[in-house]
Amino acid sequence: MAIAITLHEYLDNRCIGYKIIEHAYTNASMQTAQAAHIPGKQLAKSVVLEDDQGYLMAVIPSTKHVDLGSVHRQFNRHLGLTTEDKLRTLFPDCEPGAIPPVGGAYGIEVIVDDSLAHCSDVYFEAGDHTHLIQVNGKDFMQVVEHKNDGCYSC
């Protein structure tokens, strides 16, 4: 697959420059970082949460875990992990476990770990288990935070 079509269109519509990095098949983000020879702190992963208000995508470095208690306190929401069946519906062009951390492309609100804002380059799943997207850190933060609906870097 190389890159999910929804993600491809989202990045291209915003004139985001990116590289596709191919790596051996992996099932976990830390394995992916090792296979792609990149620092785990620069590999952004998505964790999709839900409650009765809807979905929320937490974007964190692959070296971290989501603290649901902290998310609850910060957003006053009782969020839990979204089921695999719902993820297949939300991300129909992505393989299970390879969801890009670009919630805006799929209409999902996003929260982002601050540490990713300090990375010169950020890598993330392209929609399958053998490809990553590499973007510069500034572009990554603008894309995941969905701050600009237009083309800002052409």
N, C-alpha and C positions, 0 to 999 in steps of 0.2 A: 504494500500500500504506500509506503514512504511517508505520506502526510495526509491526514484526514481532510476531505474536501472542504468542510465547514471552516476548519482552521486555516487552510490555504487561502480561501476567499477572504476571511477576516483579516489576515495579515496583509495580503495584497491590496485590499481595499483601503488600508491605512498606510500603504507604502512603507511597510516595515521590511527592512533588509534582514535576511536570515540565511543561515546555512543549514543544510540537512546533514546530520552526522549518522553514519551507519555503524552499527555495532552488533555483536553476537546476541542471539535471543536471550532475554533475561526476564525474570518474574518479579523482581524486587528492585526498588530504586537504588539501594546501595550496590547491588550487583550491576545495575546499569552504569552507575558512575565508574565502577572498576572496569567494566567491559569497554567503556568509551574513553577511558583514561582521562577523566575529568574529576575535579574535586567535588565531593559530595555536597559541600556547602553551596556550590554553584548550580546544583541540579534541583530545580523546583519541582515539587510534586503537588498534586491536588488531592484533597480529601473532601468529598462531598457529604455535607450534613443536611439534615432536614428536621423540620418540626411542623406544627400546624400552620405556621406562617409561610412555609415554602422551603426552598433550597438555599443553601449557602455553601460556597466553595472556599475552603481554607487552603491557601497556597503557602507552602513552607519548604525550607530546604530539606533534601532527602535525609539529612542527618538528624532531623527533629521529628517529634510526634505532636499531634494535636492534643492539647490539654482541654478537654471538654468542659471541665469546671471553670477554667479561666474564660473560655468563650461564653459560657452561661453568664458569668458575673459581668463581663464586659458588655454583652449585648442584651442581657436579660431575656434570654431565649433558652428553652430546654431542647437543645439540638442533639440528635443522635446520628449515627452513621446511616447513610442511604443504602438500601439493599442493592445487590447485583442486578436484579430484575429491573429496578427503576433506573439504574445507571445505563443499562442497555437501551432503554427508552429515551433517556435524556441525551445520550451520546451515540446515536445509531451508526455513525460512521467511524467509531473507535472500537478497538478491541478491549474487552474487559481488562481492567488493571493498567491501561495505557491511556488514561484520559489527560489531555492537555490542560494545564492550569490557566486556561483562558476562558473563564466562565462567560464573559461578555459575548463570545462567539456563539454560545448556546443559550443565552438569555438568563444566566444565573449570576446572582450577586456574588462578589468576591471580597474576601479579606486576605491581606498579604502580610506575611512575616516581615518585619522591618529590616532584618538582616539581608534580605535579597536586594534591597535598595542600594547596598554598598558594593555590590558585585560589578566588576567591569564587564563581564559576560555572564549570561544565564543560559542554561540548557533546560529543555523540558521535553516531555513525551510528544511525539508527533501524531499519536493515535494508534500506534502498533508497538510491538515489543522489540523492534530492531532498528528504530530510527529516533533520533532526537533533533530538536530544533535548537540552533544557537543564535541568540540575539544579543546585542549590547544591552547593558544593564538599564540605561535610560529608556530605551525603547520597550524593554520588558515591563518596567514599572508603568509606563503609559498604557500599554496594552492590557495588562492584568487589572489595572485600576479603572480601565474603561473611561479615561478622562477626555478622550478626544474621538469624536465620531467621524472626523474628516481625515484627510491626508495631511499629515503634519511634517513628514520628513522627505518629501519628494524633491 
